Amino acid sequence: MVLGSCSRRLGLAAILSMAAAGPALAEGGLPQLNPAVFAPQLIWLAISFAVLYFLLSKVALPSISSTLAARQQKLDGDLAAAETFKAEADAAIAMYKKTMDEARAKAQAAMKEAAASVLAETAKREAAFGAEVNARTRLAEQAIATAKTKALGDIRSMASEATRQLVTRLSGAEPGAADIAAAIAASERK
């Protein structure tokens, strides 16, 4: 609105200067080159300059400077807001990093705890399995020893019986149990 009134005033000043130069144009030459009209031209030039200077200094330039000041103030406010947002973003990033570091530390501690728990459970199961294997081994060894003793007893009785039958067939006389036992004991020592 201020610029609109300023342009109307400038238009009015241009019309007034043309009206003053009207007689020179009617004579048929360029009025600015006619020495007879130099004085009125200089007067109208000074008046136009003064009016234009007054209009620019009192109307146009203050509105332009206030617009520039408002723009600078808005830019300064936007920069301050941007700095505030940047500080908030930096704080949020720092909080995020701190939270992530804490979460990583908790996850590593949980993994170490789980690994220790698994190792303890494995060691317990291995110990139980070892004890069970040892118990079964002892039982198997006892069974083997019992079977061996029984087998040796059976072999002695079979050897006694075979010796008795063999001696009876070869010699025709039946040997005594003490003689057979002595012969078997002598053969085991060799």
N, CA and C atoms as an extended XYZ file, in Angstrom:
570
Properties=species:S:1:pos:R:3:atomname:S:1:resname:S:1:resid:I:1 pbc="F F F"
N         0.821       -1.179        0.000 N   MET     1
C         0.000        0.000        0.000 CA  MET     1
C         0.866        1.243        0.000 C   MET     1
N         1.954        1.187        0.754 N   VAL     2
C         2.861        2.336        0.806 CA  VAL     2
C         3.508        2.535       -0.555 C   VAL     2
N         3.884        1.425       -1.192 N   LEU     3
C         4.519        1.533       -2.506 CA  LEU     3
C         3.516        2.033       -3.546 C   LEU     3
N         2.238        1.688       -3.414 N   GLY     4
C         1.215        2.161       -4.358 CA  GLY     4
C         1.060        3.672       -4.293 C   GLY     4
N         1.020        4.233       -3.095 N   SER     5
C         0.888        5.686       -2.962 CA  SER     5
C         2.154        6.376       -3.431 C   SER     5
N         3.282        5.729       -3.251 N   CYS     6
C         4.563        6.284       -3.703 CA  CYS     6
C         4.597        6.353       -5.226 C   CYS     6
N         4.107        5.297       -5.901 N   SER     7
C         4.124        5.306       -7.369 CA  SER     7
C         3.141        6.341       -7.911 C   SER     7
N         2.006        6.579       -7.212 N   ARG     8
C         1.073        7.631       -7.645 CA  ARG     8
C         1.717        9.001       -7.546 C   ARG     8
N         2.461        9.208       -6.484 N   ARG     9
C         3.123       10.503       -6.294 CA  ARG     9
C         4.205       10.711       -7.350 C   ARG     9
N         4.946        9.629       -7.656 N   LEU    10
C         5.975        9.732       -8.692 CA  LEU    10
C         5.330       10.008      -10.050 C   LEU    10
N         4.197        9.403      -10.306 N   GLY    11
C         3.475        9.648      -11.566 CA  GLY    11
C         3.026       11.090      -11.670 C   GLY    11
N         2.569       11.633      -10.554 N   LEU    12
C         2.148       13.035      -10.523 CA  LEU    12
C         3.322       13.951      -10.808 C   LEU    12
N         4.501       13.638      -10.241 N   ALA    13
C         5.694       14.459      -10.477 CA  ALA    13
C         6.101       14.390      -11.938 C   ALA    13
N         5.951       13.248      -12.573 N   ALA    14
C         6.310       13.103      -13.989 CA  ALA    14
C         5.356       13.912      -14.859 C   ALA    14
N         4.065       13.938      -14.519 N   ILE    15
C         3.087       14.708      -15.296 CA  ILE    15
C         3.372       16.193      -15.182 C   ILE    15
N         3.729       16.630      -13.975 N   LEU    16
C         4.043       18.045      -13.776 CA  LEU    16
C         5.275       18.459      -14.556 C   LEU    16
N         6.273       17.613      -14.607 N   SER    17
C         7.484       17.966      -15.359 CA  SER    17
C         7.197       17.985      -16.852 C   SER    17
N         6.304       17.135      -17.331 N   MET    18
C         5.953       17.127      -18.753 CA  MET    18
C         5.129       18.371      -19.099 C   MET    18
N         4.297       18.788      -18.166 N   ALA    19
C         3.483       19.984      -18.406 CA  ALA    19
C         4.365       21.223      -18.512 C   ALA    19
N         5.421       21.250      -17.746 N   ALA    20
C         6.333       22.384      -17.797 CA  ALA    20
C         7.122       22.384      -19.095 C   ALA    20
N         7.371       21.227      -19.626 N   ALA    21
C         8.156       21.142      -20.855 CA  ALA    21
C         7.266       21.195      -22.086 C   ALA    21
N         5.953       21.349      -21.942 N   GLY    22
C         5.008       21.358      -23.060 CA  GLY    22
C         5.300       22.396      -24.123 C   GLY    22
N         5.578       23.664      -23.786 N   PRO    23
C         5.825       24.667      -24.832 CA  PRO    23
C         7.062       24.350      -25.646 C   PRO    23
N         8.057       23.748      -25.053 N   ALA    24
C         9.286       23.452      -25.790 CA  ALA    24
C         9.044       22.351      -26.788 C   ALA    24
N         8.206       21.421      -26.458 N   LEU    25
C         7.903       20.329      -27.376 CA  LEU    25
C         7.096       20.852      -28.567 C   LEU    25
N         6.298       21.834      -28.303 N   ALA    26
C         5.477       22.377      -29.377 CA  ALA    26
C         6.326       23.085      -30.417 C   ALA    26
N         7.449       23.637      -30.085 N   GLU    27
C         8.301       24.357      -31.021 CA  GLU    27
C         8.966       23.411      -32.000 C   GLU    27
N         9.040       22.113      -31.695 N   GLY    28
C         9.544       21.171      -32.666 CA  GLY    28
C        10.946       20.696      -32.431 C   GLY    28
N        11.538       20.856      -31.332 N   GLY    29
C        12.874       20.337      -31.076 CA  GLY    29
C        12.909       19.613      -29.764 C   GLY    29
N        14.078       19.192      -29.444 N   LEU    30
C        14.257       18.521      -28.161 CA  LEU    30
C        14.382       19.595      -27.101 C   LEU    30
N        13.507       19.603      -26.102 N   PRO    31
C        13.515       20.678      -25.124 CA  PRO    31
C        14.768       20.689      -24.260 C   PRO    31
N        15.337       19.532      -24.028 N   GLN    32
C        16.515       19.514      -23.175 CA  GLN    32
C        17.727       20.133      -23.855 C   GLN    32
N        17.659       20.312      -25.174 N   LEU    33
C        18.774       20.921      -25.892 CA  LEU    33
C        18.524       22.390      -26.222 C   LEU    33
N        17.362       22.874      -25.903 N   ASN    34
C        17.018       24.260      -26.188 CA  ASN    34
C        17.528       25.134      -25.048 C   ASN    34
N        18.490       26.050      -25.307 N   PRO    35
C        19.056       26.859      -24.224 CA  PRO    35
C        18.056       27.824      -23.598 C   PRO    35
N        16.971       28.077      -24.223 N   ALA    36
C        16.004       29.029      -23.677 CA  ALA    36
C        15.238       28.432      -22.506 C   ALA    36
N        15.127       27.090      -22.450 N   VAL    37
C        14.352       26.469      -21.392 CA  VAL    37
C        15.230       25.764      -20.361 C   VAL    37
N        16.509       26.083      -20.345 N   PHE    38
C        17.397       25.424      -19.374 CA  PHE    38
C        17.024       25.788      -17.940 C   PHE    38
N        16.721       27.030      -17.683 N   ALA    39
C        16.431       27.468      -16.320 CA  ALA    39
C        15.173       26.785      -15.781 C   ALA    39
N        14.062       26.755      -16.514 N   PRO    40
C        12.891       26.062      -15.977 CA  PRO    40
C        13.151       24.563      -15.833 C   PRO    40
N        13.921       24.009      -16.754 N   GLN    41
C        14.233       22.575      -16.643 CA  GLN    41
C        15.034       22.290      -15.376 C   GLN    41
N        16.012       23.172      -15.098 N   LEU    42
C        16.817       22.970      -13.886 CA  LEU    42
C        15.957       23.140      -12.635 C   LEU    42
N        15.006       24.070      -12.677 N   ILE    43
C        14.143       24.269      -11.523 CA  ILE    43
C        13.261       23.024      -11.324 C   ILE    43
N        12.658       22.559      -12.447 N   TRP    44
C        11.812       21.351      -12.333 CA  TRP    44
C        12.635       20.116      -11.971 C   TRP    44
N        13.865       20.087      -12.434 N   LEU    45
C        14.751       18.978      -12.043 CA  LEU    45
C        15.006       19.003      -10.547 C   LEU    45
N        15.277       20.181      -10.011 N   ALA    46
C        15.514       20.306       -8.573 CA  ALA    46
C        14.246       19.958       -7.799 C   ALA    46
N        13.065       20.440       -8.278 N   ILE    47
C        11.808       20.138       -7.600 CA  ILE    47
C        11.533       18.629       -7.651 C   ILE    47
N        11.703       18.040       -8.847 N   SER    48
C        11.461       16.590       -9.001 CA  SER    48
C        12.416       15.800       -8.116 C   SER    48
N        13.665       16.227       -8.098 N   PHE    49
C        14.649       15.535       -7.254 CA  PHE    49
C        14.277       15.648       -5.788 C   PHE    49
N        13.863       16.843       -5.373 N   ALA    50
C        13.493       17.051       -3.973 CA  ALA    50
C        12.262       16.221       -3.616 C   ALA    50
N        11.249       16.207       -4.517 N   VAL    51
C        10.036       15.430       -4.251 CA  VAL    51
C        10.385       13.931       -4.211 C   VAL    51
N        11.158       13.507       -5.203 N   LEU    52
C        11.564       12.093       -5.245 CA  LEU    52
C        12.387       11.728       -4.017 C   LEU    52
N        13.309       12.604       -3.630 N   TYR    53
C        14.126       12.348       -2.436 CA  TYR    53
C        13.244       12.279       -1.194 C   TYR    53
N        12.295       13.257       -1.098 N   PHE    54
C        11.397       13.261        0.047 CA  PHE    54
C        10.552       11.988        0.091 C   PHE    54
N         9.983       11.608       -1.058 N   LEU    55
C         9.149       10.402       -1.113 CA  LEU    55
C         9.966        9.154       -0.765 C   LEU    55
N        11.146        9.055       -1.339 N   LEU    56
C        11.977        7.876       -1.061 CA  LEU    56
C        12.422        7.845        0.394 C   LEU    56
N        12.857        8.990        0.922 N   SER    57
C        13.381        8.991        2.289 CA  SER    57
C        12.298        8.854        3.341 C   SER    57
N        11.088        9.376        3.089 N   LYS    58
C        10.042        9.346        4.095 CA  LYS    58
C         9.054        8.189        3.916 C   LYS    58
N         8.912        7.675        2.709 N   VAL    59
C         7.895        6.657        2.479 CA  VAL    59
C         8.520        5.313        2.099 C   VAL    59
N         9.252        5.276        1.009 N   ALA    60
C         9.717        3.999        0.460 CA  ALA    60
C        10.857        3.401        1.292 C   ALA    60
N        11.880        4.183        1.561 N   LEU    61
C        13.041        3.638        2.277 CA  LEU    61
C        12.715        3.187        3.699 C   LEU    61
N        11.897        3.883        4.487 N   PRO    62
C        11.555        3.354        5.809 CA  PRO    62
C        10.809        2.023        5.736 C   PRO    62
N         9.886        1.898        4.744 N   SER    63
C         9.185        0.608        4.649 CA  SER    63
C        10.143       -0.496        4.200 C   SER    63
N        11.065       -0.161        3.304 N   ILE    64
C        12.057       -1.159        2.878 CA  ILE    64
C        12.962       -1.528        4.043 C   ILE    64
N        13.416       -0.537        4.789 N   SER    65
C        14.303       -0.830        5.926 CA  SER    65
C        13.557       -1.596        7.018 C   SER    65
N        12.268       -1.270        7.237 N   SER    66
C        11.516       -2.036        8.239 CA  SER    66
C        11.297       -3.465        7.756 C   SER    66
N        11.074       -3.641        6.455 N   THR    67
C        10.925       -4.990        5.900 CA  THR    67
C        12.229       -5.768        6.053 C   THR    67
N        13.357       -5.103        5.745 N   LEU    68
C        14.660       -5.760        5.902 CA  LEU    68
C        14.943       -6.080        7.370 C   LEU    68
N        14.572       -5.162        8.270 N   ALA    69
C        14.788       -5.412        9.695 CA  ALA    69
C        13.921       -6.576       10.171 C   ALA    69
N        12.662       -6.615        9.700 N   ALA    70
C        11.778       -7.725       10.087 CA  ALA    70
C        12.317       -9.038        9.537 C   ALA    70
N        12.800       -8.993        8.313 N   ARG    71
C        13.367      -10.207        7.703 CA  ARG    71
C        14.598      -10.675        8.471 C   ARG    71
N        15.472       -9.712        8.838 N   GLN    72
C        16.666      -10.067        9.611 CA  GLN    72
C        16.279      -10.631       10.974 C   GLN    72
N        15.254      -10.024       11.576 N   GLN    73
C        14.782      -10.506       12.875 CA  GLN    73
C        14.218      -11.921       12.747 C   GLN    73
N        13.471      -12.186       11.669 N   LYS    74
C        12.933      -13.527       11.440 CA  LYS    74
C        14.071      -14.515       11.196 C   LYS    74
N        15.077      -14.115       10.418 N   LEU    75
C        16.227      -14.994       10.178 CA  LEU    75
C        16.964      -15.295       11.479 C   LEU    75
N        17.153      -14.262       12.298 N   ASP    76
C        17.824      -14.478       13.588 CA  ASP    76
C        17.002      -15.418       14.471 C   ASP    76
N        15.675      -15.228       14.480 N   GLY    77
C        14.809      -16.127       15.246 CA  GLY    77
C        14.870      -17.554       14.714 C   GLY    77
N        14.849      -17.700       13.389 N   ASP    78
C        14.951      -19.039       12.786 CA  ASP    78
C        16.287      -19.691       13.105 C   ASP    78
N        17.368      -18.895       13.071 N   LEU    79
C        18.689      -19.444       13.412 CA  LEU    79
C        18.748      -19.869       14.877 C   LEU    79
N        18.151      -19.054       15.745 N   ALA    80
C        18.132      -19.418       17.166 CA  ALA    80
C        17.310      -20.690       17.377 C   ALA    80
N        16.171      -20.788       16.677 N   ALA    81
C        15.343      -21.995       16.787 CA  ALA    81
C        16.099      -23.203       16.231 C   ALA    81
N        16.811      -23.007       15.130 N   ALA    82
C        17.591      -24.109       14.543 CA  ALA    82
C        18.686      -24.557       15.503 C   ALA    82
N        19.334      -23.608       16.168 N   GLU    83
C        20.362      -23.974       17.149 CA  GLU    83
C        19.747      -24.734       18.325 C   GLU    83
N        18.566      -24.303       18.745 N   THR    84
C        17.864      -25.008       19.828 CA  THR    84
C        17.517      -26.428       19.410 C   THR    84
N        16.988      -26.562       18.188 N   PHE    85
C        16.634      -27.898       17.683 CA  PHE    85
C        17.882      -28.764       17.531 C   PHE    85
N        18.973      -28.146       17.090 N   LYS    86
C        20.228      -28.903       16.936 CA  LYS    86
C        20.718      -29.387       18.301 C   LYS    86
N        20.630      -28.511       19.300 N   ALA    87
C        21.044      -28.914       20.650 CA  ALA    87
C        20.153      -30.048       21.168 C   ALA    87
N        18.847      -29.955       20.911 N   GLU    88
C        17.931      -31.017       21.326 CA  GLU    88
C        18.232      -32.317       20.587 C   GLU    88
N        18.525      -32.199       19.281 N   ALA    89
C        18.856      -33.393       18.492 CA  ALA    89
C        20.156      -34.019       18.987 C   ALA    89
N        21.146      -33.174       19.286 N   ASP    90
C        22.412      -33.697       19.817 CA  ASP    90
C        22.189      -34.405       21.152 C   ASP    90
N        21.341      -33.817       21.998 N   ALA    91
C        21.042      -34.450       23.284 CA  ALA    91
C        20.319      -35.775       23.067 C   ALA    91
N        19.397      -35.808       22.102 N   ALA    92
C        18.676      -37.050       21.808 CA  ALA    92
C        19.628      -38.110       21.264 C   ALA    92
N        20.562      -37.696       20.415 N   ILE    93
C        21.543      -38.643       19.865 CA  ILE    93
C        22.440      -39.168       20.981 C   ILE    93
N        22.863      -38.286       21.865 N   ALA    94
C        23.700      -38.725       22.986 CA  ALA    94
C        22.934      -39.702       23.882 C   ALA    94
N        21.657      -39.423       24.133 N   MET    95
C        20.829      -40.323       24.940 CA  MET    95
C        20.665      -41.661       24.225 C   MET    95
N        20.459      -41.613       22.922 N   TYR    96
C        20.319      -42.842       22.122 CA  TYR    96
C        21.600      -43.680       22.201 C   TYR    96
N        22.743      -43.010       22.030 N   LYS    97
C        24.010      -43.745       22.104 CA  LYS    97
C        24.212      -44.345       23.493 C   LYS    97
N        23.879      -43.575       24.527 N   LYS    98
C        24.026      -44.068       25.893 CA  LYS    98
C        23.120      -45.281       26.117 C   LYS    98
N        21.876      -45.177       25.648 N   THR    99
C        20.935      -46.286       25.791 CA  THR    99
C        21.423      -47.512       25.032 C   THR    99
N        21.931      -47.305       23.823 N   MET   100
C        22.446      -48.427       23.026 CA  MET   100
C        23.654      -49.067       23.716 C   MET   100
N        24.553      -48.244       24.270 N   ASP   101
C        25.719      -48.792       24.977 CA  ASP   101
C        25.278      -49.607       26.192 C   ASP   101
N        24.296      -49.074       26.937 N   GLU   102
C        23.791      -49.810       28.098 CA  GLU   102
C        23.134      -51.120       27.672 C   GLU   102
N        22.384      -51.067       26.585 N   ALA   103
C        21.716      -52.285       26.093 CA  ALA   103
C        22.747      -53.315       25.633 C   ALA   103
N        23.803      -52.846       24.964 N   ARG   104
C        24.866      -53.768       24.542 CA  ARG   104
C        25.546      -54.393       25.754 C   ARG   104
N        25.816      -53.569       26.770 N   ALA   105
C        26.465      -54.087       27.978 CA  ALA   105
C        25.567      -55.121       28.671 C   ALA   105
N        24.262      -54.820       28.753 N   LYS   106
C        23.332      -55.773       29.365 CA  LYS   106
C        23.257      -57.059       28.551 C   LYS   106
N        23.243      -56.919       27.227 N   ALA   107
C        23.174      -58.105       26.365 CA  ALA   107
C        24.433      -58.957       26.517 C   ALA   107
N        25.594      -58.300       26.587 N   GLN   108
C        26.839      -59.055       26.769 CA  GLN   108
C        26.858      -59.742       28.129 C   GLN   108
N        26.398      -59.039       29.159 N   ALA   109
C        26.356      -59.654       30.495 CA  ALA   109
C        25.391      -60.839       30.497 C   ALA   109
N        24.240      -60.682       29.834 N   ALA   110
C        23.278      -61.785       29.762 CA  ALA   110
C        23.862      -62.960       28.993 C   ALA   110
N        24.601      -62.669       27.907 N   MET   111
C        25.223      -63.748       27.139 CA  MET   111
C        26.280      -64.462       27.973 C   MET   111
N        27.081      -63.700       28.725 N   LYS   112
C        28.096      -64.323       29.577 CA  LYS   112
C        27.431      -65.176       30.656 C   LYS   112
N        26.354      -64.655       31.234 N   GLU   113
C        25.640      -65.399       32.266 CA  GLU   113
C        25.030      -66.676       31.687 C   GLU   113
N        24.460      -66.560       30.500 N   ALA   114
C        23.865      -67.740       29.850 CA  ALA   114
C        24.945      -68.765       29.515 C   ALA   114
N        26.106      -68.276       29.026 N   ALA   115
C        27.200      -69.195       28.703 CA  ALA   115
C        27.705      -69.892       29.963 C   ALA   115
N        27.825      -69.139       31.064 N   ALA   116
C        28.269      -69.736       32.322 CA  ALA   116
C        27.242      -70.756       32.812 C   ALA   116
N        25.966      -70.431       32.668 N   SER   117
C        24.909      -71.360       33.071 CA  SER   117
C        24.959      -72.631       32.234 C   SER   117
N        25.154      -72.469       30.928 N   VAL   118
C        25.238      -73.640       30.042 CA  VAL   118
C        26.459      -74.482       30.396 C   VAL   118
N        27.585      -73.810       30.659 N   LEU   119
C        28.795      -74.553       31.031 CA  LEU   119
C        28.602      -75.305       32.348 C   LEU   119
N        27.960      -74.653       33.315 N   ALA   120
C        27.715      -75.314       34.605 CA  ALA   120
C        26.782      -76.505       34.419 C   ALA   120
N        25.725      -76.320       33.634 N   GLU   121
C        24.790      -77.419       33.376 CA  GLU   121
C        25.496      -78.557       32.629 C   GLU   121
N        26.340      -78.199       31.674 N   THR   122
C        27.084      -79.223       30.928 CA  THR   122
C        28.030      -79.978       31.850 C   THR   122
N        28.732      -79.236       32.707 N   ALA   123
C        29.651      -79.883       33.648 CA  ALA   123
C        28.880      -80.813       34.591 C   ALA   123
N        27.691      -80.373       35.064 N   LYS   124
C        26.888      -81.193       35.948 CA  LYS   124
C        26.433      -82.468       35.224 C   LYS   124
N        25.999      -82.317       33.976 N   ARG   125
C        25.552      -83.484       33.211 CA  ARG   125
C        26.718      -84.434       32.910 C   ARG   125
N        27.884      -83.851       32.602 N   GLU   126
C        29.054      -84.694       32.346 CA  GLU   126
C        29.452      -85.461       33.604 C   GLU   126
N        29.393      -84.783       34.762 N   ALA   127
C        29.730      -85.450       36.017 CA  ALA   127
C        28.733      -86.575       36.302 C   ALA   127
N        27.443      -86.307       36.079 N   ALA   128
C        26.429      -87.343       36.309 CA  ALA   128
C        26.633      -88.501       35.328 C   ALA   128
N        26.917      -88.159       34.068 N   PHE   129
C        27.155      -89.213       33.070 CA  PHE   129
C        28.395      -90.026       33.424 C   PHE   129
N        29.455      -89.334       33.864 N   GLY   130
C        30.682      -90.032       34.270 CA  GLY   130
C        30.429      -90.966       35.443 C   GLY   130
N        29.639      -90.488       36.420 N   ALA   131
C        29.321      -91.331       37.582 CA  ALA   131
C        28.499      -92.538       37.148 C   ALA   131
N        27.555      -92.321       36.236 N   GLU   132
C        26.733      -93.431       35.744 CA  GLU   132
C        27.589      -94.429       34.963 C   GLU   132
N        28.499      -93.907       34.134 N   VAL   133
C        29.389      -94.799       33.367 CA  VAL   133
C        30.288      -95.586       34.317 C   VAL   133
N        30.808      -94.921       35.335 N   ASN   134
C        31.659      -95.612       36.315 CA  ASN   134
C        30.876      -96.697       37.055 C   ASN   134
N        29.641      -96.385       37.442 N   ALA   135
C        28.816      -97.381       38.143 CA  ALA   135
C        28.528      -98.568       37.229 C   ALA   135
N        28.192      -98.288       35.970 N   ARG   136
C        27.928      -99.379       35.030 CA  ARG   136
C        29.200     -100.189       34.764 C   ARG   136
N        30.336      -99.469       34.686 N   THR   137
C        31.604     -100.169       34.461 CA  THR   137
C        31.908     -101.103       35.631 C   THR   137
N        31.702     -100.613       36.876 N   ARG   138
C        31.936     -101.467       38.045 CA  ARG   138
C        31.012     -102.684       38.041 C   ARG   138
N        29.739     -102.433       37.717 N   LEU   139
C        28.799     -103.554       37.642 CA  LEU   139
C        29.213     -104.548       36.558 C   LEU   139
N        29.644     -104.023       35.422 N   ALA   140
C        30.072     -104.909       34.333 CA  ALA   140
C        31.325     -105.684       34.737 C   ALA   140
N        32.265     -104.978       35.412 N   GLU   141
C        33.487     -105.667       35.855 CA  GLU   141
C        33.148     -106.760       36.880 C   GLU   141
N        32.209     -106.452       37.786 N   GLN   142
C        31.803     -107.461       38.764 CA  GLN   142
C        31.135     -108.651       38.067 C   GLN   142
N        30.283     -108.320       37.063 N   ALA   143
C        29.624     -109.411       36.334 CA  ALA   143
C        30.647     -110.252       35.586 C   ALA   143
N        31.641     -109.575       34.993 N   ILE   144
C        32.702     -110.293       34.270 CA  ILE   144
C        33.498     -111.152       35.242 C   ILE   144
N        33.840     -110.568       36.403 N   ALA   145
C        34.607     -111.336       37.397 CA  ALA   145
C        33.803     -112.538       37.871 C   ALA   145
N        32.505     -112.337       38.109 N   THR   146
C        31.646     -113.451       38.533 CA  THR   146
C        31.574     -114.509       37.435 C   THR   146
N        31.392     -114.045       36.208 N   ALA   147
C        31.324     -114.987       35.089 CA  ALA   147
C        32.641     -115.710       34.902 C   ALA   147
N        33.757     -114.990       35.107 N   LYS   148
C        35.086     -115.602       34.961 CA  LYS   148
C        35.297     -116.660       36.038 C   LYS   148
N        34.925     -116.300       37.270 N   THR   149
C        35.073     -117.252       38.377 CA  THR   149
C        34.208     -118.479       38.126 C   THR   149
N        32.993     -118.243       37.697 N   LYS   150
C        32.087     -119.348       37.408 CA  LYS   150
C        32.629     -120.194       36.254 C   LYS   150
N        33.141     -119.464       35.205 N   ALA   151
C        33.679     -120.187       34.050 CA  ALA   151
C        34.905     -121.000       34.447 C   ALA   151
N        35.759     -120.400       35.284 N   LEU   152
C        36.937     -121.146       35.741 CA  LEU   152
C        36.517     -122.352       36.583 C   LEU   152
N        35.498     -122.140       37.418 N   GLY   153
C        34.986     -123.268       38.232 CA  GLY   153
C        34.423     -124.355       37.326 C   GLY   153
N        33.688     -123.913       36.301 N   ASP   154
C        33.128     -124.879       35.359 CA  ASP   154
C        34.243     -125.572       34.578 C   ASP   154
N        35.270     -124.822       34.214 N   ILE   155
C        36.388     -125.428       33.463 CA  ILE   155
C        37.111     -126.442       34.340 C   ILE   155
N        37.305     -126.140       35.625 N   ARG   156
C        37.976     -127.087       36.543 CA  ARG   156
C        37.138     -128.356       36.706 C   ARG   156
N        35.826     -128.121       36.880 N   SER   157
C        34.984     -129.320       37.048 CA  SER   157
C        34.950     -130.129       35.763 C   SER   157
N        34.926     -129.435       34.612 N   MET   158
C        34.939     -130.168       33.337 CA  MET   158
C        36.296     -130.844       33.135 C   MET   158
N        37.366     -130.159       33.503 N   ALA   159
C        38.705     -130.747       33.373 CA  ALA   159
C        38.839     -131.949       34.305 C   ALA   159
N        38.291     -131.842       35.529 N   SER   160
C        38.341     -132.970       36.476 CA  SER   160
C        37.579     -134.153       35.911 C   SER   160
N        36.398     -133.849       35.383 N   GLU   161
C        35.584     -134.925       34.832 CA  GLU   161
C        36.248     -135.533       33.606 C   GLU   161
N        36.833     -134.677       32.730 N   ALA   162
C        37.503     -135.185       31.523 CA  ALA   162
C        38.731     -135.989       31.911 C   ALA   162
N        39.476     -135.526       32.905 N   THR   163
C        40.670     -136.246       33.352 CA  THR   163
C        40.261     -137.591       33.944 C   THR   163
N        39.262     -137.597       34.762 N   ARG   164
C        38.806     -138.847       35.363 CA  ARG   164
C        38.380     -139.836       34.281 C   ARG   164
N        37.600     -139.390       33.288 N   GLN   165
C        37.151     -140.296       32.242 CA  GLN   165
C        38.327     -140.766       31.390 C   GLN   165
N        39.261     -139.888       31.108 N   LEU   166
C        40.411     -140.240       30.279 CA  LEU   166
C        41.313     -141.264       30.985 C   LEU   166
N        41.587     -141.005       32.238 N   VAL   167
C        42.434     -141.942       33.004 CA  VAL   167
C        41.702     -143.277       33.147 C   VAL   167
N        40.406     -143.236       33.368 N   THR   168
C        39.651     -144.480       33.511 CA  THR   168
C        39.692     -145.260       32.207 C   THR   168
N        39.578     -144.680       31.077 N   ARG   169
C        39.597     -145.376       29.801 CA  ARG   169
C        40.989     -145.879       29.482 C   ARG   169
N        41.982     -145.058       29.791 N   LEU   170
C        43.342     -145.481       29.444 CA  LEU   170
C        43.878     -146.542       30.406 C   LEU   170
N        43.623     -146.357       31.654 N   SER   171
C        44.221     -147.296       32.611 CA  SER   171
C        43.227     -148.340       33.098 C   SER   171
N        42.008     -148.107       32.970 N   GLY   172
C        41.004     -149.037       33.417 CA  GLY   172
C        40.699     -148.868       34.891 C   GLY   172
N        41.466     -148.124       35.635 N   ALA   173
C        41.212     -147.906       37.058 CA  ALA   173
C        40.743     -146.464       37.220 C   ALA   173
N        39.870     -146.220       38.147 N   GLU   174
C        39.328     -144.888       38.361 CA  GLU   174
C        40.195     -144.161       39.391 C   GLU   174
N        40.714     -142.942       39.021 N   PRO   175
C        41.577     -142.207       39.957 CA  PRO   175
C        40.750     -141.541       41.048 C   PRO   175
N        41.410     -141.135       42.122 N   GLY   176
C        40.740     -140.471       43.233 CA  GLY   176
C        40.603     -138.976       42.949 C   GLY   176
N        39.709     -138.334       43.648 N   ALA   177
C        39.439     -136.916       43.461 CA  ALA   177
C        40.660     -136.096       43.855 C   ALA   177
N        41.433     -136.482       44.870 N   ALA   178
C        42.613     -135.738       45.298 CA  ALA   178
C        43.689     -135.817       44.236 C   ALA   178
N        43.849     -136.984       43.598 N   ASP   179
C        44.847     -137.132       42.535 CA  ASP   179
C        44.495     -136.256       41.336 C   ASP   179
N        43.236     -136.211       40.984 N   ILE   180
C        42.796     -135.395       39.843 CA  ILE   180
C        43.032     -133.925       40.155 C   ILE   180
N        42.690     -133.454       41.360 N   ALA   181
C        42.861     -132.050       41.751 CA  ALA   181
C        44.334     -131.685       41.743 C   ALA   181
N        45.219     -132.560       42.174 N   ALA   182
C        46.657     -132.292       42.195 CA  ALA   182
C        47.183     -132.189       40.774 C   ALA   182
N        46.718     -133.048       39.870 N   ALA   183
C        47.155     -133.016       38.482 CA  ALA   183
C        46.697     -131.721       37.802 C   ALA   183
N        45.475     -131.264       38.060 N   ILE   184
C        44.952     -130.019       37.449 CA  ILE   184
C        45.728     -128.825       38.001 C   ILE   184
N        46.038     -128.800       39.311 N   ALA   185
C        46.772     -127.702       39.910 CA  ALA   185
C        48.182     -127.637       39.352 C   ALA   185
N        48.793     -128.779       39.081 N   ALA   186
C        50.139     -128.818       38.502 CA  ALA   186
C        50.118     -128.302       37.075 C   ALA   186
N        49.063     -128.563       36.312 N   SER   187
C        48.994     -128.106       34.918 CA  SER   187
C        48.731     -126.592       34.864 C   SER   187
N        48.027     -126.018       35.864 N   GLU   188
C        47.775     -124.583       35.900 CA  GLU   188
C        49.054     -123.841       36.229 C   GLU   188
N        49.976     -124.380       36.970 N   ARG   189
C        51.209     -123.699       37.341 CA  ARG   189
C        52.152     -123.612       36.159 C   ARG   189
N        52.080     -124.494       35.239 N   LYS   190
C        53.012     -124.495       34.096 CA  LYS   190
C        52.725     -123.428       33.179 C   LYS   190
